[in-house]
Amino acid sequence: MRYVVSMLILCSLCGCQQKNGTPDIDIPPEDFLDDGIRAELALPAKDELTLATNADVQFVKTLSREVIAAVEQSVTPQSAEFRIAAARPVGGYLLLWIGFPEVMDGGEHVIYSVEKKKLVGTFLGGYSG
């Protein structure tokens, strides 16, 4: 019985990890951008569909190792395999369409701050698998 209780405590402390579906990206909650700030910075609103263009797909080739490392550090460990499908510069930010080869129905769409050198928000990017 003691072992069962120990296992239950361990499970409640560690939580359950997602095995299927789109992986979670670690974005600090204090850095989420609200719609007012987004408008001032010319970034898309949270609910504005922003599809990648051919130019965005080509722009990925110019991304620095620093940007790729920031995404790599933010992807949860159980889903380390990812691909940046498209990227678009918007002022001091980059819109990044991130796909996961093991997930057939899409990916994550994040905003990278060039100044802060980290992910600071998300946007609605549509399918990017």
Summary of the structure (lengths in Angstrom):
residues: 129
radius of gyration: 17.0
end to end distance: 46.2
largest distance: 60.8
contacts: 354
relative contact order: 0.22
helix: 34%
strand: 24%
